[in-house]
Amino acid sequence: MQLANRKKQMLRVARDAFAQQTGVALKLAGNGPLEHLEIPGTNTMLEVLVIEGGTLTVDAMLALRGKQQNLGKQVVVLQQVTGDKAEALRKEGVQFIDTAGNGYINQSPLYLFVKGNKTDNAAAKPTTRRAFKQTGLRILYALMCHPGLENETYRAIAEKTQVALGMVNWVVKDLKELGFLMETGTCRARQLRLIEKEQLLERWITAYAEQLRPKLVLGRYRGAEGWWRQARLNTDKALWGAEVAAAKLTEYLNPQVITLYVDKDDPAAVILPNRLKKDPQGDVELVARFWQPETIPPHGDTVHPLLVYADLMATGNQRNVETARMIYDEHLVQLVRED
């Protein structure tokens, strides 16, 4: 099934489920990517944004909110939204419906808010593809940060991401089936091209926070007050991430948590010279580097802006989310722009 068709099917499932819960049947209108929902009895049309891939974090939704120019006339379609996330989206003014019949529509005089429903339709529940599991996420990170890598041989991609050759094959297959990787050119000169990159980015940051990052955390530490301001890193061994990296990129944030992505085989290269002490409640977080520096070079002494963006969004802190939007506009727009 093509990506566009799956999105339309998901939209129709969500629309029907919401109608069953509320008695209000939003009317489908339009064709193609600009499909709309019409409020019955009015001339109000809501532009539809379908997000595949399960339960999207509220933080990622807020990032989308920040990028939309006409939020009040849009509705986001999701697989399922939990009660807490439904409340958060309503509070932020993000209108949505999901395949379980939950939703929030606020178009005066119509106000609808449903939460707490769980889907019992197994077909509506997506399975996690290999591309969005731990190893696949490492490959995707390299593909997004290294434009053109998708056209190297599978063996070259495996070497540059330090994953098994067979896993590269599975991830490429998944990306093609999900509509994120398109073949172009002739049979003799066939090329691959990443498409739908903005949606791919949002799916990656959600899956990274849930699937991969928790496995990478090496521990919490504490250092002297403000130690990181004078610290000089050996970038072969460590790079600033999250809030410190964001502060360096934007000069907007006052970091509360000091995140370092380090060589997992030599964390002492950071711990010893900076006199960091183990402390489960400490404000210093060491996270294992999961990419090859030769494939994704440092951004000065920070990790790639894509990873900074992902980490900020995962915190749920409003100021971090605002900073993430700045990083997106300054550093990531060119990565997701369609050629």
C-alpha positions as CSV (number, residue, x, y, z in Angstrom):
1,M,0.0,0.0,0.0
2,Q,1.4,3.4,-0.9
3,L,2.1,6.0,1.8
4,A,-0.7,8.3,0.5
5,N,-3.2,5.5,0.6
6,R,-2.2,4.4,4.1
7,K,-2.6,8.0,5.3
8,K,-6.1,8.3,3.7
9,Q,-7.1,5.0,5.3
10,M,-5.9,6.2,8.7
11,L,-7.7,9.5,8.3
12,R,-11.0,7.6,7.5
13,V,-10.6,5.3,10.5
14,A,-10.0,8.2,12.8
15,R,-12.8,10.3,11.4
16,D,-15.3,7.4,11.7
17,A,-14.2,6.5,15.3
18,F,-14.5,10.2,16.3
19,A,-18.0,10.4,14.8
20,Q,-19.0,7.3,16.7
21,Q,-17.9,8.8,20.0
22,T,-19.3,12.3,19.4
23,G,-22.2,11.9,17.0
24,V,-20.5,14.6,14.8
25,A,-19.4,13.3,11.4
26,L,-16.6,15.5,10.0
27,K,-17.0,15.5,6.3
28,L,-14.0,14.4,4.1
29,A,-13.2,17.0,1.4
30,G,-10.5,17.5,-1.1
31,N,-7.9,15.2,-2.7
32,G,-4.3,14.3,-2.3
33,P,-2.0,15.8,0.3
34,L,-4.3,18.8,0.9
35,E,-7.2,16.7,2.1
36,H,-9.5,18.6,4.5
37,L,-12.2,17.9,7.1
38,E,-15.3,20.1,6.9
39,I,-17.3,20.9,10.1
40,P,-20.9,19.9,9.3
41,G,-23.4,22.8,9.0
42,T,-20.6,25.3,8.6
43,N,-18.2,26.5,6.0
44,T,-15.2,25.7,8.3
45,M,-12.5,23.6,6.6
46,L,-9.7,22.0,8.6
47,E,-6.5,21.1,6.8
48,V,-5.4,17.5,7.7
49,L,-1.9,16.5,8.8
50,V,-1.6,12.7,9.2
51,I,1.2,11.4,11.4
52,E,1.9,7.7,11.2
53,G,4.0,5.7,13.5
54,G,2.1,5.2,16.8
55,T,1.8,7.5,19.7
56,L,3.7,10.7,18.9
57,T,5.3,12.5,21.9
58,V,3.6,15.7,22.9
59,D,7.0,17.4,22.5
60,A,7.2,16.4,18.8
61,M,3.6,17.6,18.4
62,L,4.6,21.0,19.9
63,A,7.5,21.1,17.4
64,L,5.0,20.6,14.6
65,R,2.8,23.3,16.2
66,G,5.7,25.7,16.1
67,K,6.2,25.0,12.3
68,Q,2.6,25.4,11.3
69,Q,1.4,28.9,10.2
70,N,-2.3,28.3,10.6
71,L,-2.8,26.0,13.6
72,G,-6.4,27.0,14.3
73,K,-7.5,25.6,10.9
74,Q,-5.6,22.3,11.1
75,V,-6.3,19.0,12.6
76,V,-3.7,16.3,13.3
77,V,-4.6,12.7,12.8
78,L,-2.7,10.2,15.0
79,Q,-2.9,6.4,15.8
80,Q,-3.7,6.9,19.5
81,V,-3.3,9.6,22.1
82,T,-3.3,8.8,25.8
83,G,-5.3,10.9,28.3
84,D,-2.4,12.9,29.5
85,K,-1.2,13.7,26.0
86,A,-4.7,14.6,25.0
87,E,-4.8,17.2,27.8
88,A,-1.4,18.6,26.8
89,L,-2.4,18.9,23.2
90,R,-5.7,20.6,24.1
91,K,-3.9,23.0,26.4
92,E,-1.5,23.9,23.5
93,G,-4.4,24.4,21.1
94,V,-3.5,21.4,18.8
95,Q,-6.7,20.0,17.3
96,F,-6.5,16.2,16.8
97,I,-8.4,13.0,16.2
98,D,-7.1,9.5,16.6
99,T,-8.1,6.0,15.5
100,A,-9.5,5.2,19.0
101,G,-12.1,8.0,18.8
102,N,-10.3,10.5,20.9
103,G,-10.0,14.0,19.7
104,Y,-10.1,17.7,20.3
105,I,-12.0,20.2,17.9
106,N,-12.5,23.8,18.9
107,Q,-14.3,25.7,16.2
108,S,-16.9,28.0,17.7
109,P,-19.7,27.2,18.4
110,L,-18.5,23.6,18.2
111,Y,-16.3,22.3,21.0
112,L,-15.5,18.6,21.2
113,F,-13.0,16.9,23.5
114,V,-12.8,13.1,24.0
115,K,-10.0,11.3,25.8
116,G,-9.3,7.9,27.4
117,N,-10.4,5.6,24.6
118,K,-8.1,2.7,23.6
119,T,-8.2,1.1,20.2
120,D,-9.0,-2.6,20.1
121,N,-8.4,-2.9,16.4
122,A,-5.2,-4.7,16.0
123,A,-5.0,-3.6,12.3
124,A,-4.9,0.0,13.4
125,K,-1.9,-0.6,15.7
126,P,1.3,-0.2,13.9
127,T,4.2,-2.6,14.5
128,T,7.6,-1.1,15.0
129,R,9.7,-1.6,11.9
130,R,13.3,-2.5,12.1
131,A,14.1,1.0,10.8
132,F,12.7,2.5,14.0
133,K,14.3,0.0,16.5
134,Q,17.7,0.5,18.1
135,T,20.1,-0.5,15.3
136,G,17.8,0.9,12.5
137,L,17.8,4.3,14.3
138,R,21.6,4.4,14.1
139,I,21.4,3.9,10.4
140,L,18.7,6.5,10.0
141,Y,20.7,9.0,11.9
142,A,23.6,8.6,9.5
143,L,21.3,8.8,6.5
144,M,19.7,12.0,7.7
145,C,22.9,13.7,8.7
146,H,25.0,12.5,5.7
147,P,23.0,13.4,2.5
148,G,23.8,11.0,-0.3
149,L,24.8,8.1,2.0
150,E,21.7,6.2,0.8
151,N,23.4,5.8,-2.6
152,E,26.5,4.2,-1.3
153,T,26.7,0.4,-1.3
154,Y,25.1,-1.5,1.5
155,R,28.5,-2.7,2.6
156,A,29.8,0.9,2.7
157,I,26.7,2.0,4.8
158,A,27.3,-0.9,7.2
159,E,30.9,0.0,7.6
160,K,30.2,3.7,8.2
161,T,27.5,2.9,10.8
162,Q,29.1,-0.1,12.3
163,V,26.1,-2.3,11.9
164,A,25.5,-5.7,10.3
165,L,25.2,-5.8,6.5
166,G,21.9,-7.6,6.7
167,M,20.4,-4.8,8.9
168,V,21.2,-2.2,6.3
169,N,19.2,-4.3,3.8
170,W,16.2,-4.5,6.1
171,V,16.2,-0.8,6.9
172,V,16.4,0.2,3.2
173,K,13.5,-2.2,2.5
174,D,11.5,-0.7,5.4
175,L,12.1,2.9,4.1
176,K,11.0,2.0,0.7
177,E,7.8,0.3,1.9
178,L,7.0,3.2,4.2
179,G,7.5,5.7,1.4
180,F,10.6,7.4,2.8
181,L,13.0,6.2,0.1
182,M,12.3,6.5,-3.6
183,E,14.1,5.1,-6.6
184,T,14.8,7.5,-9.4
185,G,16.7,7.5,-12.7
186,T,17.0,4.7,-15.3
187,C,17.7,1.0,-14.8
188,R,21.4,1.7,-15.7
189,A,21.7,4.7,-13.5
190,R,19.2,4.1,-10.6
191,Q,19.5,6.4,-7.6
192,L,17.8,6.4,-4.2
193,R,16.5,9.6,-2.6
194,L,15.1,10.2,0.9
195,I,11.6,11.8,0.7
196,E,9.0,12.9,3.2
197,K,12.0,13.9,5.3
198,E,10.2,16.1,7.7
199,Q,7.9,13.3,8.8
200,L,10.9,10.9,8.9
201,L,12.7,13.4,11.2
202,E,9.7,13.5,13.5
203,R,9.4,9.7,13.6
204,W,13.1,9.4,14.3
205,I,13.2,11.8,17.3
206,T,10.2,10.0,18.8
207,A,11.6,6.6,18.3
208,Y,15.1,7.7,19.5
209,A,13.8,8.9,22.8
210,E,11.8,5.7,23.4
211,Q,13.9,3.0,21.7
212,L,17.6,4.0,21.7
213,R,18.6,6.8,24.0
214,P,17.6,5.0,27.3
215,K,20.1,2.2,26.4
216,L,22.9,4.8,25.9
217,V,22.9,6.5,29.2
218,L,26.1,5.7,31.1
219,G,25.3,7.5,34.3
220,R,24.9,10.7,36.2
221,Y,27.7,12.8,37.7
222,R,28.3,16.0,39.4
223,G,31.2,18.5,39.0
224,A,32.2,21.9,40.4
225,E,29.8,24.8,40.0
226,G,30.0,26.0,36.4
227,W,32.9,23.6,35.5
228,W,31.6,23.1,32.0
229,R,32.0,26.8,31.0
230,Q,35.8,26.5,31.1
231,A,36.0,22.9,30.0
232,R,37.8,22.1,26.8
233,L,36.8,18.8,25.2
234,N,38.9,16.3,23.2
235,T,36.3,16.0,20.4
236,D,37.6,12.5,19.6
237,K,36.4,11.5,23.1
238,A,33.4,13.7,23.9
239,L,31.0,16.3,22.5
240,W,28.5,18.5,24.2
241,G,24.8,17.6,23.6
242,A,21.3,18.7,24.5
243,E,21.1,21.9,26.6
244,V,24.8,22.9,26.5
245,A,25.0,22.3,22.8
246,A,21.8,24.3,22.3
247,A,23.2,27.2,24.4
248,K,26.3,27.2,22.1
249,L,24.2,27.1,18.9
250,T,21.6,29.7,19.9
251,E,23.0,31.7,22.9
252,Y,19.4,31.5,24.2
253,L,19.4,28.7,26.8
254,N,20.8,28.6,30.4
255,P,21.6,24.8,30.7
256,Q,20.3,23.0,33.7
257,V,21.5,19.5,32.7
258,I,25.0,19.1,31.3
259,T,24.9,16.3,28.6
260,L,28.0,14.8,27.1
261,Y,28.1,12.2,24.4
262,V,31.3,10.2,25.1
263,D,33.3,7.3,23.8
264,K,31.7,4.4,25.6
265,D,35.1,2.7,25.9
266,D,36.8,5.6,27.5
267,P,34.4,7.8,29.6
268,A,37.3,8.4,32.0
269,A,38.7,10.8,29.3
270,V,36.0,13.2,30.4
271,I,35.4,12.1,34.0
272,L,39.0,12.5,35.3
273,P,40.2,15.8,33.9
274,N,36.9,17.5,34.9
275,R,36.8,15.8,38.3
276,L,33.3,14.5,37.9
277,K,32.0,12.4,40.7
278,K,29.3,9.7,40.4
279,D,26.0,11.0,41.7
280,P,22.6,9.5,40.7
281,Q,21.0,13.0,41.3
282,G,23.8,14.9,39.5
283,D,23.3,17.4,36.8
284,V,25.9,15.9,34.5
285,E,24.7,13.1,32.1
286,L,27.1,10.9,30.2
287,V,25.6,9.3,27.1
288,A,27.4,6.8,24.8
289,R,28.2,8.0,21.3
290,F,26.4,5.8,18.8
291,W,27.7,7.0,15.5
292,Q,31.0,7.0,13.7
293,P,32.8,10.4,13.9
294,E,34.2,9.9,10.4
295,T,30.6,9.6,9.0
296,I,29.1,12.4,11.1
297,P,31.8,14.9,12.1
298,P,31.4,17.1,15.1
299,H,29.6,20.4,14.8
300,G,32.5,22.3,16.5
301,D,32.6,20.7,19.9
302,T,28.9,19.8,19.9
303,V,26.9,16.9,18.4
304,H,25.0,17.3,15.2
305,P,22.1,19.8,15.5
306,L,19.6,17.0,14.7
307,L,20.6,15.2,17.9
308,V,20.5,18.4,19.9
309,Y,17.0,19.0,18.6
310,A,15.9,15.5,19.5
311,D,17.2,15.7,23.0
312,L,15.6,19.0,23.7
313,M,12.3,17.8,22.5
314,A,12.5,14.8,24.7
315,T,12.8,16.9,27.9
316,G,9.3,18.4,27.6
317,N,10.6,21.7,29.1
318,Q,8.9,24.6,27.4
319,R,12.1,26.7,27.1
320,N,13.9,23.7,25.6
321,V,11.1,23.2,23.1
322,E,11.3,26.9,22.1
323,T,15.1,26.5,21.7
324,A,14.6,23.3,19.6
325,R,12.4,25.3,17.2
326,M,15.2,27.8,16.8
327,I,17.6,25.1,16.0
328,Y,15.2,23.5,13.5
329,D,14.8,26.8,11.7
330,E,18.5,27.6,11.7
331,H,20.1,24.2,11.1
332,L,17.6,21.5,10.1
333,V,15.3,23.1,7.5
334,Q,17.9,22.4,4.8
335,L,18.0,18.8,5.8
336,V,14.3,18.1,5.4
337,R,13.7,20.4,2.4
338,E,12.5,18.3,-0.5
339,D,14.8,18.5,-3.6
